[in-house]
Structures are given as structure tokens and as C-alpha cells.
């Protein structure tokens, strides 16, 4: 007898829904933030979650890592953390009389950098090469990091004690910056019913494999961007550089990151082509942390988010093909 036909491979949308649904079983009432976190992963970017303590930043990052059958490491950033604690260190082996490189926690598919702005700027800078080039250098030797590779970092507001402000070069390495905010009433009731996320996180199991994530990332790379849409993103960048309230506008890297996030958002919505709505949907989390306000603009109440809203409203949206 002929063997029964193999079941069809899950679609991109089915895998995306499986990941987001798995995370939503732990992080209640934050579906938009969950969707953006997964979109960031599939765009092969890094995620920064910024908010006050106790609203679920670490739970979101841990749930994202636990939903994928991959290696992940958690690093608690503290003022005494050293760069070698992240990258690794060469250890002398007496038996062979040679130095052997011992890999640090950066050699994982997903690295949870908890409270990243509590470490010194010197330690924060150890992440720059890893996040941009997917490699680290130690003792003059470069070591490739595994694929996929994502840094999911959390940070408390800089106004709180014991924090260091992330430099612009570090912020620019993050594809997205999210803020969770306080949960709604029903979501907070659900949190009380589940006694917090500790037990739920422990019970969370992977729903996709590393190979499936790599396949989804490949699908995102080939999402079509029309010339008119590319022109629209360049217009947004040029408008930011001429905005009267901004001291520093969007860089070419910001345009590249916006394109990657727009492609990922389109794929998550079942399309193999991106539209202006995809760009608008990810514009705030992708762009707001990349601009610098003028001192007088900040005094008038202008925020980075409101500046991006003004730019989106001012730049005409391309119509038609």
C-alpha cells in the first residue's frame, strides 16, 4: 500500500500566529507589542523594550525566546559587568600549553540583555560589533555568531537611579524600541488569575524550530518593495532632516531598517509585497529612537514620537503602481 501523503508544511501566517499565540498565553493584553516583537525577529533585527519596572518587559523577551526551539541566554546587566563576561575569554590550558577561547553568552540565537542600561558604557559597547556584524572579536580573532541572532534588551527609564543613557550608536543598532505600558483592567485580572507569569513561562514550550525561523526570515527578504515605496521611505528620511524640531534626522541605516521592518510586517499579513500601510505601521517603533530633538523643541513638549507622526502626515503617500 502506498504511504499516506505527508501533511503540508505550515504557512508563514500559521507559524507567525503560533509564535504570537504562544507568547500571548503569558503576556496578557499586549498583542500589538507581541506582533511587533516577532516582526522584529523575522526582520533579523534587535529589540529594545523600554518601560518602568514590573510591566512585563522581561516576560515578553523570555516568552519570545522560549517559543523557538533554539539556544538562548539571559544576562543580567549590572554596573560591574565586564565586556569579557559577554564576549568570552581565552583560558590557558596547561595540558596543551595553549590558550582556548571560552565562548560567552553572546554565542546564542537569542540573547536577553536584562536592564541593559544598568551596565557601564564600556560594557554596552561590547554589543556593537555583535549586533551590527554578527561576530565578536577577542585577542585579534573574529568569531562568527550563530544564525539567527537577536538581542532582546530591556531597559528602565533613564530618570531612574543607577542607569546609564544608551549612546546614539547603540540605540541605532536596535531595529525597534517598544514600550509596553500598563495593562488594561481585563488583562490585569488575567494576570492575577494566573498568579503572574513565572509558572506560565516555565511551562512554555517551543512552537517553531530554528529551521522554520530561518525559512521565515528568508521569505521576508524577498518581499517586494516597489520603487514608489522606496521613494516614499527616502522622502520620510529627507523630511526628518529638515524638520525644525529635530537636531538629528534619520540616517540611511534608518531607511534600511524601515524597509526590513516593512517587509516583515507585509509577510506577517500574508502578502509578498509591501504597501505604505506596512511602513506606517512600523514607523514609530523603528524610527522614534533614531532622531534627536532640539532643546527648545523638547521644552515646547515635542516628543520623538510626535515628530515622526508629523513627518508621516506631511509626506504624501504614493498612490497606484
C-alpha positions in Angstrom: 0.0 0.0 0.0 1.2 3.5 -0.8 2.3 5.6 2.1 -0.1 8.3 3.2 0.8 11.8 1.8 2.9 13.9 4.1 1.0 16.8 5.7 1.5 20.1 4.0 4.2 22.4 5.5 2.7 25.2 7.7 2.4 28.5 6.0 4.2 31.7 7.1 0.9 33.0 8.6 0.3 29.8 10.6 3.8 29.9 12.0 3.5 33.6 12.9 0.2 33.0 14.6 1.7 30.1 16.5 4.5 32.2 17.9 2.4 35.2 18.8 -0.3 33.0 20.4 2.3 31.2 22.5 3.6 34.5 23.8 0.1 35.9 24.4 -0.6 33.0 26.8 2.0 34.5 29.1 2.0 38.3 28.3 -1.7 39.4 28.6 -3.3 42.3 26.8 -0.2 43.3 24.7 -1.0 41.7 21.4 0.3 44.7 19.3 3.7 44.7 21.2 3.9 40.9 20.7 3.3 41.1 17.0 5.9 43.8 16.7 8.4 41.8 18.7 8.0 38.8 16.3 8.1 41.1 13.3 11.4 42.4 14.6 12.8 38.9 15.0 11.8 37.9 11.4 13.3 41.1 10.0 16.6 39.9 11.6 16.8 42.9 13.9 17.3 43.6 17.6 14.6 44.6 20.0 14.8 47.2 22.9 11.9 47.1 25.4 11.8 50.3 27.5 9.4 50.9 30.3 9.0 51.2 34.1 9.7 48.1 36.2 7.0 45.5 36.6 5.0 45.8 33.4 6.3 42.6 31.7 9.4 43.6 29.7 11.5 40.6 30.8 8.5 38.3 30.5 7.9 39.3 26.8 11.6 38.8 25.9 11.7 35.4 27.7 8.5 34.2 26.2 9.8 35.1 22.7 12.9 33.1 23.3 11.0 30.2 24.8 8.7 29.9 21.8 11.5 29.0 19.5 13.5 25.7 19.6 16.9 27.5 19.8 19.7 28.4 22.2 19.1 31.5 24.3 21.0 33.1 27.2 19.9 35.6 29.8 22.4 38.2 31.0 21.6 40.5 34.0 23.4 43.7 33.2 24.9 45.3 36.4 27.5 48.1 36.9 30.3 45.6 37.5 29.6 43.5 34.3 32.7 43.4 32.1 32.9 43.1 28.3 34.6 39.7 28.7 31.5 38.5 30.6 29.6 38.9 27.3 32.1 38.0 24.6 34.1 35.3 26.3 37.7 34.9 27.5 40.8 33.0 26.4 41.8 30.4 29.1 45.2 28.9 29.3 45.2 25.1 29.1 48.2 23.7 31.0 48.0 20.3 29.3 48.4 21.7 25.8 50.2 25.0 26.8 47.8 26.9 24.6 45.0 29.5 25.1 41.5 28.2 24.3 38.6 30.7 23.7 35.7 30.1 26.0 32.5 31.5 24.4 30.4 34.0 26.4 26.6 34.2 26.4 26.6 36.2 23.2 27.0 32.9 21.4 23.3 32.1 21.4 20.5 32.5 18.9 18.6 34.9 21.3 20.3 36.9 24.0 18.2 38.5 26.6 20.1 41.6 27.9 18.1 42.4 31.0 18.3 46.1 32.2 20.9 46.9 29.6 21.3 50.5 30.8 22.5 49.4 34.2 25.9 48.4 32.8 28.6 50.8 32.1 29.1 52.3 28.6 32.2 50.2 28.2 30.3 47.0 28.6 27.4 48.3 26.4 29.9 48.9 23.6 30.8 45.2 23.6 27.5 44.6 21.9 28.1 47.0 19.0 30.1 44.6 16.8 27.9 41.6 17.7 24.7 43.5 16.8 25.9 45.0 13.6 28.2 42.4 12.1 27.0 39.2 13.8 30.5 38.5 15.1 32.8 39.2 18.0 36.5 39.8 18.2 38.7 38.6 21.0 42.5 38.6 21.1 42.6 39.6 17.5 40.5 36.8 16.2 36.9 37.2 14.9 34.3 34.6 15.9 31.0 34.3 14.0 27.8 34.2 15.9 25.0 31.7 15.2 22.1 32.3 12.9 19.5 33.5 13.7 20.9 36.0 16.2 18.9 38.5 18.1 19.5 40.7 21.1 16.3 41.3 23.1 17.2 44.0 25.6 15.1 45.6 28.3 15.8 48.9 30.0 14.3 51.2 32.6 13.8 54.9 32.0 17.0 56.9 32.3 15.4 59.0 35.1 15.6 56.1 37.5 18.6 55.7 39.7 21.5 53.5 38.7 21.0 53.8 34.9 23.3 54.9 32.1 22.0 56.5 29.0 22.5 54.4 25.9 24.6 56.2 23.3 23.1 57.0 19.9 25.4 54.5 18.2 24.0 51.7 20.5 20.4 52.8 20.0 20.8 52.8 16.3 21.6 49.1 16.4 18.2 48.2 17.6 15.6 47.7 14.8 12.7 48.6 17.2 12.1 50.2 20.5 8.8 49.2 22.2 7.1 50.5 25.3 4.5 48.1 26.9 2.7 50.5 29.3 0.3 49.4 32.0 -2.1 46.5 31.1 -5.8 47.1 30.8 -8.2 46.1 33.5 -9.2 42.7 32.0 -5.5 41.9 31.2 -4.5 42.7 34.8 -7.4 40.5 36.1 -6.0 37.7 33.9 -2.5 38.2 35.4 -4.0 37.8 38.9 -5.9 34.7 37.8 -2.6 33.1 36.5 -0.6 34.2 39.6 1.9 36.1 37.5 4.0 34.8 34.6 6.5 32.7 36.5 4.7 29.4 36.3 3.4 30.0 32.8 6.8 30.9 31.5 8.2 27.7 33.0 5.5 25.7 31.2 6.0 27.4 27.8 7.2 25.1 25.1 8.7 25.9 21.6 6.2 26.0 18.8 8.7 26.6 15.9 12.1 25.2 15.0 15.2 27.2 14.2 15.0 25.9 10.6 11.4 27.3 10.3 12.6 30.7 11.7 15.4 30.8 9.1 12.9 30.0 6.4 10.6 32.8 7.5 13.5 35.2 7.6 14.3 34.2 4.0 10.7 34.8 3.0 10.8 38.3 4.5 14.0 39.1 2.5 12.2 38.5 -0.8 9.1 40.6 -0.1 8.8 43.0 -3.0 9.3 46.8 -2.4 8.1 48.9 -5.3 10.1 51.8 -6.5 7.4 54.2 -5.4 7.5 52.8 -1.9 11.3 53.1 -1.7 11.0 56.7 -2.8 8.4 57.2 -0.1 10.8 56.0 2.6 13.6 58.2 1.3 11.1 61.2 1.4 10.4 60.4 5.0 14.1 60.4 5.8 14.7 63.7 4.0 11.7 65.3 5.7 13.1 64.3 9.1 16.4 66.0 8.3 14.6 69.3 7.5 12.2 69.1 10.5 12.5 72.3 12.6 12.2 70.4 15.8 14.9 67.8 15.1 18.6 68.3 15.7 19.4 64.9 14.1 17.2 63.4 11.4 17.1 59.8 10.1 20.2 58.2 8.8 20.5 55.9 5.7 20.6 53.0 8.2 17.2 54.1 9.5 15.8 53.8 5.9 17.3 50.3 5.5 15.8 49.2 8.9 12.4 50.7 8.0 12.4 48.7 4.7 13.3 45.5 6.6 10.6 46.0 9.1 8.0 46.9 6.4 8.8 43.7 4.5 8.4 41.7 7.7 5.0 43.4 8.5 3.8 42.6 5.0 4.8 38.9 5.3 3.1 38.7 8.7 -0.1 39.9 7.0 0.1 37.3 4.2 1.5 39.4 1.4 4.6 39.0 -0.7 4.7 42.7 -1.4 4.8 45.8 0.9 2.5 48.7 0.9 2.6 52.2 2.6 0.4 50.9 5.4 3.2 48.4 6.3 5.7 51.3 6.6 3.3 53.4 8.7 2.6 50.5 11.0 6.2 50.1 12.0 7.4 53.7 11.6 7.1 54.7 15.3 8.9 51.7 16.9 11.6 51.7 14.1 12.3 55.5 13.8 11.4 57.3 17.0 14.6 56.3 18.9 16.8 57.4 15.9 16.1 61.1 16.0 17.4 63.8 18.3 15.2 66.7 19.4 16.4 70.3 19.6 16.5 71.5 23.2 13.9 74.2 22.6 11.6 71.7 20.8 11.7 69.4 23.8 10.8 72.3 26.1 7.7 73.0 23.9 6.5 69.4 24.5 7.6 67.9 21.2 8.5 64.2 21.5 10.3 61.9 19.1 7.0 60.0 18.6 5.0 63.2 17.8 7.8 64.3 15.4 7.5 61.1 13.5 3.7 61.5 13.4 4.2 65.0 11.9 6.6 63.6 9.3 4.2 60.8 8.3 1.4 63.4 8.0 3.4 65.8 5.9 4.9 63.3 3.3 2.5 62.4 0.5 1.7 58.7 0.3 2.3 57.1 -3.1 -0.9 56.0 -4.9 -1.2 53.4 -7.6 1.6 51.4 -9.1 
